[in-house]
Amino acid sequence: MEKPRGPSAAVKPPRGPLAWAGSKSIGRVSEIAVLSPIRKGCPPGERRTYEERLRQAINSVAQRHMHGLPTELSRVPTIHFGRMIIIRPEQYLVGSEIPGVDYYATSGVGPTGGSGGDQVPLPMDDFGEMVSTQQPKTDLGLRSWVLTLVEFDGDLKVYMRDIAVKLGKDFDSIFMNCEHYPGTAHFEPFWAWIRRYQITTQLFYATYSDLTVARLKQLEFFKAQFDAFVRRVRTPDGGRADSMDELFDEFLRENAQYAGGFPSSGGIFETVQNRGDR
């Protein structure tokens, strides 16, 4: 008997446009979260994997920052906080039961049985050449991902233009290890790649949502200068300097401050001391 045709037949609806994730903003501060896939295998002519090259590039920036040395990110004056996290398959597959994945042998659970919601996969070799039985290992298509989380001043697209202009090749040297990355030389493909892998942040909490990075640096500088002024006008035994008015006038002259040089909505911070003759 011929199957009925018409409205009752199952018809796939037309595919709609991709629903891009959006950034959240509180006051003057915005956020972005990007979860991008790391390329599998090795770069041409290298024995290290793309993941290992990415990890080394991130660690280089992290170590310089921890030791108080300038980094590429110092050239973008609107960044409040930034984090990069490499997520491996053995982390996001905890509690799974996937054929072909090797698990640690744990009490009552494991790949051979058990009810286990707490199965822990063994670390996975990016090459996936052999298993312990010396049998060829099936490529399960699993990969590592890098999660990038940033909080910054102003609009997302303006911030990403700052990244493309101010970081350029340094930014490329990190994300060239990710799939489909087009580079920063042409902004629109770069912007489309960012949006493609952007994910939604459910909670965005910003304590100083009305203070830009420029303003925070200004306040930090003023506090240090004010503490130095107090040490000059008040002695440790509670005495008071004789020339209080003159010292205060000097303090005001030395601490004329302003935020200026605005490459983006956040601006940068300068003082009379570091401004020079510009």
N, C-alpha and C positions, 0 to 999 in steps of 0.2 A: 504494500500500500504506500502510495506516495506521501511523503511528509508534507504537512500543511505549510503553506507559505503566507507571508503577509506580516502584519504588525505583531502577531504572536510569536514569530520566529525570533530566536536570539540573534541580535545584531549588536556588534560592538559600537559603542558611541564614538563619535569622532574625538581624536585626541586634542585636548585643549592646550593652551600655552603653558609653559613651565611656570610654576608658582615659585618665584624667587624668595629666598629668606630675606628678612629685613633686619636692619640694625635698630637697637633701642638707644634712646637718648634720655638723659635726665639732666635738666638744667643745661649747662654748656658742654657736658661730657657725653660721648657716644662710645659704643662698643662694636666690635666685629669678632665673629668666630668662624674660622675656616677650617674644614676637615678635608685635607687633600690626599689623594692616594700616592704613595711612594712607588716609583718605578721598580720593577723586578729585574734581577740579573745585575750585570756589571757594565759600567761605562766602557766604551770602546778603548782597548789597549790597557785596561786596568784590571787588577785582580780583586780589588775591593768592590763591594756591591754599592748600588745607588744609596741604599739605606745607610751603609757605613760612611759613605762620603757626606751624606746629609748630616749624620750625627757628629762627624768631625767638624763640619762647618759651624753647626750650632754651638758645639762645645767651645770653639775658638772665641766666639762672641761672648759666651757666658763667662769664660775664664778671665777675659780682659775686663769685663764689667765688674766681676767680683774683686779684682785687684785695683779698681779705681782708674783703669785706663780708658781712654776714649774708644768708642766703638762706632760702627756705621750708624747705629740708631741715634747717636748723639746729634746727627745732622738733621733729625726731624724733631723740632722743638715742641711739638704738641702731644707727644706720647706720655701718658700717665704711667701705665703699666703694660708689660708685655710678657707673654709666656709662649713657649713652644714645647709640645709634648709629643714624642713618638709613641704610637700605640701599636703594639705587635699582636699577631693573631693569638698567641698563647695567653694574652691578657683579655681580649674581648671574647674569647671562646670558653672562658671558665664556665663550668656548668653545662657545657654542650655535650652532645653525643653524636659526633659526626664520623661516619665510616672513613677510615684512612688517617684520622688524627690520632696520634699516640698520646696517652695520658699517663700521669704518674699513678703508680699502684698505691691506693689509699685504702684504709679500713672500710670495707663494705661497699666501696664504689670503685669504678675503673672501667676501662674499655671492654672488659670481659663480663661485666655484669654489675648488678647493684642498681639502685634507684636513683642514683646520684644527681643531685643538683649542685654538687660541689666538686665535680671532676675538674682537674687542673691539667691542661695540655702541657706536654713537654715542649721546651724551646724548639722552634722550627728553623731549620737551616734554609736560608734564602735560596740556595742552589737546589735543594730538594733532590739530591742525587741518589742516596741510598738510605735504607732503614737498617735496623739492627740485624735483621734476618738476611741482609745482603741481597734483597730483592729490589727491583726498581720501584721507586716510590711514585705513586700517582700524583700528578700535579693537581691539587685541589683548587687552584686559582686564588688562594688566600694571599693577602698582602698586608704590609704595614701601612699605617696612615700617620700623618703629622697634623696635630691640632694646634692651630695658632689662635691665640686669644689676645686682643689688644683693646685698651681703653685710651681714648684720645679726645682732644678738643675739636669741636666743630662737626662739619658735615662729612659723611663717609666718602663721597666721591672726591671732595676736595682733599681729604686725607690721603686717598689712594693716588691722586695726582702728585702730592708731595713725595710719596714713596717712589713713584716712577721717576720723578725729576731728581730728587736728592740722593736716592740710594742706587737706582739703576742697576749697574752690573753687580754690585754687592748683593742686592736682593735677588738677582738672577742666579748668582752662584749657589744660593741655598735652594731655591724652588725649581731650578732646572732638574733636580732629582725627583720631581713629581711628574705624574702623567699629564700629558697634553699642555704643559706649561709653555706659553707663547713668548715669554720675555716682556720687558717693560718698554722696549723701543717704540712700539706702537700702542697707544693707550687703550683704544677700544677693544682689541682682542685681549689685552691684559685685564681690563675691567670685566669683560665677559667671563674670563676664567675665574676671577675672584668671586663673582656672583654665582657661578655654577657650583662652586664648592663651599659657599657660605652656608652655615647652618644657623638655626634659630636659637637664640639664648632665652631660656625660660625666665631666669632671674638675673637682673642687672642691678647691682647695688653700688651706689657711688656716694661715699660719705661727704666729699667736698664737691658736690655737683655744680655749684655756682662759682668755683674757683678754677681758672685755667692754670695750666702749667706755668705760664708767664707770671701770673699773680702769686702762685705758691712760691716760686723762686724769689720774687720780690719781697714777700713777707719773711722768708727765711733769711735773706740778706739783711733786711732791716733789723730783725731780732738779734742777729750776731753783732751788728754795729751798735745797737742800743745797749746790749750787755757790756760791750767794750766802753761805751760812754759812762755807764753806771760805775764801772770800776775806776774810772778817772775822777768822778765827782764824789764818790763815797769810799773812804778808806776802810780797811778791814776792822778797825776799832770803832767804826761808826762816825768818824769825823767827816767834815764836809770841806770840799775844796773852796778856796777863797774866791776864785774867779769863776763862779758858777755861770753867770750870764755869758761871759766870753766863751766858755767851753760849750755851752748850749748853742750859741750862734755858730761856732765852729762845727758842731755836730750837724746842724741843719745844712750848712754849706757842703759838707762832705757826703751827705746822704740824700741829695736831690736825686730822685729815682723816677724812672718811667719805663713803661714797656713800649718797645718800638720795633721797626723792621718787620713788618707783618707779611710773611710769605703765605700764610693761611689764616684761618679764622682765629687760631690760637695766638699767633705772634711769637716773638722771642723776647728774652729779657736782657736788658742792658742797663748799666749804671753809668754815672759820670766817670767813674774810675776806669771802666773797660771800654767806654765809648771812644776815647781818644779825640781826635780832631775831626771826626766825621760829622 
